[in-house]
Amino acid sequence: MKGVKETLRAALLSFVILAVLLGAWHLATLPKEQAAASDDEYAKLMGKGAKKSDGFPTPAQLGETIVRQLSDPFYDNGPNDKGIGIQLAHSLARVGAGFALAMLVAVPLGFLIGMSPLLYRAFDPFIQVLKPISPLAWMPIALYTIKDSSVSGVFVIFICSLWPTLINTAYGVGAVRRDWLNVARTLEVRPLRKAFQVILPAAAPTILTGMRISIGIAWLVIVAAEMLVGGTGIGYFVWNEWNNLNLTNVIFAILVIGVVGMALDILCGRLQTLVTYVE
Amino acid sequence: MSAFRNPLDPNVTLGACPCGQHASAAEHDAQAATGERSDDDSIDALNRRVVESAVMRALFPRDATRRRFIRAVGAGTALSAISSVVPFGALEAIAQEKGPLEKKDLKIGFIPITCATPLIMAHPLGFYKRQGLNVDVVKTAGWALIRDKMLNKEYDATHFLSPMPLAISLGIGSTAVPMDVATIQNTNGQAITLHVKHKERRDPKLWKGFKFAVPFDYSMHNFLLRYYVAEAGLDPDKDIQIRVVPPPEMVANLRAGNIDGFLGPDPFNQRAVYDEVGFIHMLTKEIWDGHPCCAFGTSAAFIRENPNTFAALYRAVLEAARMAREAKNRELIAKVIAPTAYLNQPETVVAQVLTGKYADGLGAVKTDPNRIDFDPFPWQSMAVWILTQMKRWGYIKGDVNYKQIAERVFLVTDARKRMAEMDMKAPTTSYAKFKVMGKEFDPAAPDKYLASFAISRAA
């Protein structure tokens, strides 16, 4: 009973914080009186009187934009003007492809490294050097060698989501309790069976944690990568609206990016609880 | 059998036959199979009939209506009335190019600036379609990316800064791949914009320590800005800082105070005024009236492999340039290219650039119909000037064979041929003298010109 009450109170508090933020925002963006221009023609050319798209929007304007964008998310006016739904689909497809490839490499490789202390030491310097490189720094090299901008985007996602999973897998595999391995040895379990039925379930929670970090980073990076190479995706949408200095659309895109990122994280969290065990 | 059926004859039926010569498609096929052709019709007359028939069929989908119309007004009146709105001559020229298109689905890159007007407007106005091409015009984030996507062959043709094909062909700032300039996209149309806080510092001598943005190293913007400040006695490499910023990001940077000004393409000069963060110090037209800025081009390999497609593309862009040159069309063009899919700018900003009636950001309305123009002819003398400046600022080292490079990259022969097809007047010479800030440039003596500058990196 106490738990439910706590949740309610937290929700109420969240709501109050939101209301305060929106109120402050509304007050800060109240339209100012525009000085009456002396020269009518000049004022008209400067766009006075007409609705200008720049400047910080009021919460009401943002609401309007959200309704307008979400009421038709899948329109397609040629390669440079697509609905938010299509842009999101492009971004998610890139993240999905890059992330899947990274997992195909990171999990088996992490397994190998984790099971063999020799390999662990041999690979360690490479991982330590490559891990801290900003994935976007790979972009010029990727564009030059891969010669395809959208594959380069996938490559950048691949390289940034590789490391957390690789390191976590290696750590998880290396940290399986010795007792369990000893039991397996006593029972003369073959290596393959040992890997799949003893080590994998034992290391799964750590591996999933790595994947959760990876997908979070991948989603962070895709926006920046798409702003750089353009074409399609939510990052391109932000860039295109930045060109037009249309902050309302940029804020809308930021909200969408946040919500999708949260959804991806929740999804990974669910998977994680599935494989978690109590010792 | 029958002579060519005259589409202006009220007694003739224009059937579903593709050439318009037969009453039905079946009859057409039958004659085509026997290879029979009337000898008394010359190819030209035949061609004209085909074009006329096609136009008449398009104008009067119902044959009965066409016959009634011609009976009522007479064939002569009908022809002159129709030819006043439909350029029969141009259509015939197009029909004469018999070669089949090697490639129909094309991707053309562009940067969202008014320089690319002909290339962009050809898309919504259907000029590419009219040439049988299915073109996607793709907005691109910056010039380096345009270069990479051309080198990767992701784009078939593109909007270039006019010095870029010279630099890429020479392998400067890039791997060396031969690139060609088919047409100049626009002349003039740039400006020096300063932050509003510098309203009192209009004299370039006071600009020491300023930070300026230009779109790319190999751009007219860079060379004109360097020329302008050097004339005022400032060394562009030591006394000011010049940064490369993609045009769409210039206004945001100016607002944030990252830069003091920029020599950039429109609509961003006008956009800075519209957003009240900058004012137009001067149009680049005042530095060199008629200077080229952007170009339309592609790789030499694309032209070699797809000559007919290239010719069709050429005509589409020339047709757009011809329309864009007319002052009366500018308002319409602004409306067509301002939406999200193209420039993504408020229409009034684009209209102020194209019509030349603009707010300067200092409280005055100025009118200059030549603020931007779209003369497509790729003067080789322009290429030579660009090369002298590339050498002047140390982008090229050593001896330069100016004429040879200019003639390889700027395709004047093609330009003349295609412009003649479109009934456009092309100059007969490829080199012309012009003045930059009052100083005459003679393309025949580039080295002498280069040696005349006090501030220069050329050895």
Contacts between the chains, C-beta under 8 A, distances in Angstrom:
chain1	res1	chain2	res2	distance
A	39	B	363	7.2
A	39	B	365	7.1
A	41	B	365	5.3
A	42	B	359	5.3
A	42	B	363	6.4
A	42	B	364	7.2
A	42	B	365	5.2
A	44	B	348	7.9
A	45	B	348	6.6
A	45	B	352	6.0
A	45	B	357	7.7
A	45	B	358	6.5
A	45	B	359	4.0
A	45	B	365	6.4
A	46	B	273	7.3
A	46	B	274	6.3
A	46	B	276	7.4
A	46	B	359	5.3
A	47	B	274	5.7
A	47	B	346	6.4
A	47	B	348	5.9
A	47	B	349	7.9
A	50	B	348	7.7
A	52	B	274	7.9
A	52	B	346	7.5
A	53	B	346	6.7
A	54	B	275	5.4
A	77	B	340	7.3
A	77	B	341	5.0
A	78	B	123	7.9
A	78	B	136	7.1
A	78	B	137	7.9
A	78	B	341	5.2
A	79	B	136	5.0
A	79	B	137	7.4
A	79	B	138	5.2
A	79	B	139	7.6
A	80	B	137	7.4
A	80	B	138	6.8
A	80	B	139	4.4
A	80	B	340	7.3
A	80	B	341	4.6
A	80	B	342	6.8
A	81	B	339	7.3
A	81	B	340	4.5
A	81	B	341	3.7
A	143	B	145	8.0
A	143	B	148	5.0
A	143	B	152	7.5
A	144	B	148	7.3
A	147	B	151	7.7
A	147	B	152	4.1
A	147	B	153	7.7
A	147	B	154	8.0
A	148	B	152	6.3
A	148	B	154	6.7
A	149	B	145	7.5
A	149	B	148	7.6
A	149	B	149	6.4
A	149	B	152	7.4
A	149	B	154	6.3
A	227	B	141	7.2
A	228	B	141	6.6
A	228	B	145	8.0
A	229	B	141	6.8
A	229	B	145	6.7
A	230	B	139	6.7
A	230	B	140	5.8
A	230	B	141	3.8
A	230	B	145	6.8
A	231	B	138	6.9
A	236	B	141	8.0
A	239	B	141	6.3
A	239	B	248	7.8
A	240	B	139	7.2
A	240	B	340	7.4
A	240	B	344	6.0
A	241	B	344	7.8
A	242	B	248	7.2
A	242	B	249	7.3
A	242	B	252	6.5
A	243	B	112	6.2
A	243	B	248	3.7
A	243	B	249	7.7
A	243	B	344	5.8
A	244	B	340	7.9
A	244	B	344	4.5
A	244	B	345	6.2
A	245	B	251	6.3
A	245	B	252	6.6
A	245	B	271	7.4
A	245	B	275	6.5
